[in-house]
Amino acid sequence: MRCKLLVALPLIICGFLSANVFAEESDKPFAEAHIVLQLADEDARSQSRVLSVANNLIKHYGGPDFVDIEIVAYGPGIALLYPGNPNQERIASLQVNGVRFVGCLNTIETIERETGKRPQLIATATTVQTGVARLVERAQQGFVVIRP
């Protein structure tokens, strides 16, 4: 009995710790899947595709409580998060369903250096210093990283 407990205990602890990573990082602790969608392209088709994938994932998992989705935009993909983007209604709808939108500050700072104007993002977007590093961090936390 002791031997079985010693073997099972590390597995139980690892499962508890990995579940806590999601509980701490997400307001969806019961999500069946934790997914980061990567957007590095500016074209309208790429933007539409990433939003459609997010919507399809919500439907597939049976609703927003069962899937945790974050969209990280960097490089030319940051345009998705500009105010006035034609996809604003779709973005707002996804946000109501708990999808988080994250923009890369390195991209914003590069655009500001090159153009002399700092681009603004939609008020509901959050920012991180390095978008690609965010993808790496999320992967280390157990999120699946997808580039649609």
Protein Blocks (a to p, Z undefined) as FASTA:
>chain_A
ZZmmmmmmmmmmmmmmmmmmmmmmpcclkbfbdcddddfbfbfklmmmmmmmmmmmmmmn
opaklpccddddehjllmmmpghiaklmmmmmmmmnopacdddfklmmmmmmmnopacdd
dfkbccdfblmlmmmmmmmnopacddZZ
